[in-house]
Amino acid sequence: MLESVVTETLEWLGPKAGEVAVEKMSEKYSGIPQSAQETGQKAAADAIMGFQDLIMDFCEEAVEAPQAAFKKVGVLMLRACNDGAAKAVMAIMNSMGCACCIKACANVNDIIAKVQEVVQTALKEQVTSTLKSKGAPSMITDKLEWGNPDDDIGEPSKKASPQQEEMS
């Protein structure tokens, strides 16, 4: 069950991080072109999906130690949020042109931090509701320990075989 929740969440999280980045950037700088929005969403999705294989490796540990495995998966998902948020903001800025970039550079870390905060909260809500929709009781979902993106979680006990990507 954890693997399917992770996959669904990561697929949802990329576009969400891009959307939040556009929203927070728009609060500071009006007129973000549609192309910049799409660039930000793609950058966030690519960054977040880049964590999928490692997260899946840690999902394998859920059979033996579910609570510890969830914390490790949670830490990695929070890292994915942070990376996706930062890459989305930077991609949007880079696609907006020099005038906006010069003006925005001073505030970029503040914007990234705001996007990370919003996306992390959305992630936690999404995972909890997805687990509940798959039948996980509240007594479990209410006690989920997420950890901190800076926590040392070590290496997965075994690596899953990489998933084959389909040619399109």
URHUQUI-V836297 format. One record per residue. N is the residue number from 1. RES is the residue in three letters. PHI is phi in whole degrees, 0 to 359 (NA if undefined). PSI is psi as a letter, one per 20 degrees, with the letter a starting at -180 (NA if undefined). Layout:
n=N res=RES phi=PHI psi=PSI
n=N res=RES phi=PHI psi=PSI
This chain:
n=1 res=MET phi=NA psi=h
n=2 res=LEU phi=299 psi=g
n=3 res=GLU phi=300 psi=g
n=4 res=SER phi=291 psi=h
n=5 res=VAL phi=297 psi=g
n=6 res=VAL phi=298 psi=g
n=7 res=THR phi=299 psi=g
n=8 res=GLU phi=301 psi=g
n=9 res=THR phi=292 psi=g
n=10 res=LEU phi=297 psi=g
n=11 res=GLU phi=295 psi=h
n=12 res=TRP phi=281 psi=h
n=13 res=LEU phi=292 psi=h
n=14 res=GLY phi=303 psi=g
n=15 res=PRO phi=300 psi=h
n=16 res=LYS phi=297 psi=g
n=17 res=ALA phi=297 psi=g
n=18 res=GLY phi=296 psi=g
n=19 res=GLU phi=297 psi=g
n=20 res=VAL phi=294 psi=h
n=21 res=ALA phi=299 psi=g
n=22 res=VAL phi=298 psi=g
n=23 res=GLU phi=300 psi=g
n=24 res=LYS phi=291 psi=h
n=25 res=MET phi=294 psi=h
n=26 res=SER phi=293 psi=h
n=27 res=GLU phi=296 psi=h
n=28 res=LYS phi=266 psi=h
n=29 res=TYR phi=227 psi=o
n=30 res=SER phi=281 psi=r
n=31 res=GLY phi=76 psi=k
n=32 res=ILE phi=288 psi=p
n=33 res=PRO phi=294 psi=q
n=34 res=GLN phi=304 psi=h
n=35 res=SER phi=297 psi=h
n=36 res=ALA phi=292 psi=h
n=37 res=GLN phi=297 psi=g
n=38 res=GLU phi=295 psi=h
n=39 res=THR phi=298 psi=g
n=40 res=GLY phi=296 psi=g
n=41 res=GLN phi=294 psi=h
n=42 res=LYS phi=293 psi=g
n=43 res=ALA phi=298 psi=g
n=44 res=ALA phi=295 psi=g
n=45 res=ALA phi=298 psi=g
n=46 res=ASP phi=297 psi=g
n=47 res=ALA phi=297 psi=g
n=48 res=ILE phi=292 psi=g
n=49 res=MET phi=293 psi=h
n=50 res=GLY phi=296 psi=i
n=51 res=PHE phi=270 psi=i
n=52 res=GLN phi=303 psi=g
n=53 res=ASP phi=299 psi=g
n=54 res=LEU phi=295 psi=g
n=55 res=ILE phi=298 psi=g
n=56 res=MET phi=297 psi=h
n=57 res=ASP phi=300 psi=g
n=58 res=PHE phi=286 psi=h
n=59 res=CYS phi=299 psi=h
n=60 res=GLU phi=302 psi=h
n=61 res=GLU phi=284 psi=i
n=62 res=ALA phi=296 psi=h
n=63 res=VAL phi=296 psi=g
n=64 res=GLU phi=274 psi=h
n=65 res=ALA phi=217 psi=m
n=66 res=PRO phi=300 psi=g
n=67 res=GLN phi=293 psi=g
n=68 res=ALA phi=295 psi=g
n=69 res=ALA phi=295 psi=g
n=70 res=PHE phi=296 psi=h
n=71 res=LYS phi=299 psi=g
n=72 res=LYS phi=297 psi=g
n=73 res=VAL phi=296 psi=g
n=74 res=GLY phi=298 psi=g
n=75 res=VAL phi=301 psi=g
n=76 res=LEU phi=294 psi=h
n=77 res=MET phi=292 psi=h
n=78 res=LEU phi=294 psi=h
n=79 res=ARG phi=297 psi=g
n=80 res=ALA phi=298 psi=g
n=81 res=CYS phi=303 psi=g
n=82 res=ASN phi=298 psi=g
n=83 res=ASP phi=294 psi=g
n=84 res=GLY phi=298 psi=g
n=85 res=ALA phi=297 psi=g
n=86 res=ALA phi=296 psi=g
n=87 res=LYS phi=291 psi=h
n=88 res=ALA phi=294 psi=g
n=89 res=VAL phi=300 psi=g
n=90 res=MET phi=294 psi=h
n=91 res=ALA phi=295 psi=g
n=92 res=ILE phi=296 psi=g
n=93 res=MET phi=300 psi=g
n=94 res=ASN phi=296 psi=h
n=95 res=SER phi=267 psi=i
n=96 res=MET phi=271 psi=i
n=97 res=GLY phi=102 psi=r
n=98 res=CYS phi=295 psi=g
n=99 res=ALA phi=302 psi=g
n=100 res=CYS phi=291 psi=h
n=101 res=CYS phi=298 psi=g
n=102 res=ILE phi=298 psi=g
n=103 res=LYS phi=292 psi=h
n=104 res=ALA phi=277 psi=h
n=105 res=CYS phi=306 psi=h
n=106 res=ALA phi=295 psi=h
n=107 res=ASN phi=255 psi=j
n=108 res=VAL phi=298 psi=g
n=109 res=ASN phi=294 psi=h
n=110 res=ASP phi=295 psi=g
n=111 res=ILE phi=295 psi=g
n=112 res=ILE phi=301 psi=g
n=113 res=ALA phi=299 psi=g
n=114 res=LYS phi=294 psi=g
n=115 res=VAL phi=297 psi=g
n=116 res=GLN phi=301 psi=g
n=117 res=GLU phi=298 psi=g
n=118 res=VAL phi=295 psi=g
n=119 res=VAL phi=291 psi=h
n=120 res=GLN phi=297 psi=g
n=121 res=THR phi=297 psi=g
n=122 res=ALA phi=297 psi=h
n=123 res=LEU phi=301 psi=g
n=124 res=LYS phi=299 psi=g
n=125 res=GLU phi=295 psi=g
n=126 res=GLN phi=296 psi=g
n=127 res=VAL phi=297 psi=g
n=128 res=THR phi=299 psi=g
n=129 res=SER phi=291 psi=h
n=130 res=THR phi=293 psi=g
n=131 res=LEU phi=300 psi=g
n=132 res=LYS phi=297 psi=h
n=133 res=SER phi=292 psi=h
n=134 res=LYS phi=264 psi=j
n=135 res=GLY phi=99 psi=j
n=136 res=ALA phi=289 psi=p
n=137 res=PRO phi=288 psi=q
n=138 res=SER phi=301 psi=h
n=139 res=MET phi=298 psi=h
n=140 res=ILE phi=269 psi=g
n=141 res=THR phi=295 psi=h
n=142 res=ASP phi=287 psi=i
n=143 res=LYS phi=252 psi=j
n=144 res=LEU phi=298 psi=p
n=145 res=GLU phi=255 psi=o
n=146 res=TRP phi=271 psi=h
n=147 res=GLY phi=75 psi=a
n=148 res=ASN phi=230 psi=q
n=149 res=PRO phi=303 psi=h
n=150 res=ASP phi=271 psi=i
n=151 res=ASP phi=298 psi=q
n=152 res=ASP phi=275 psi=o
n=153 res=ILE phi=250 psi=j
n=154 res=GLY phi=71 psi=b
n=155 res=GLU phi=251 psi=q
n=156 res=PRO phi=296 psi=q
n=157 res=SER phi=295 psi=h
n=158 res=LYS phi=210 psi=q
n=159 res=LYS phi=265 psi=p
n=160 res=ALA phi=285 psi=q
n=161 res=SER phi=289 psi=p
n=162 res=PRO phi=299 psi=q
n=163 res=GLN phi=280 psi=p
n=164 res=GLN phi=284 psi=p
n=165 res=GLU phi=271 psi=q
n=166 res=GLU phi=278 psi=q
n=167 res=MET phi=283 psi=p
n=168 res=SER phi=246 psi=NA
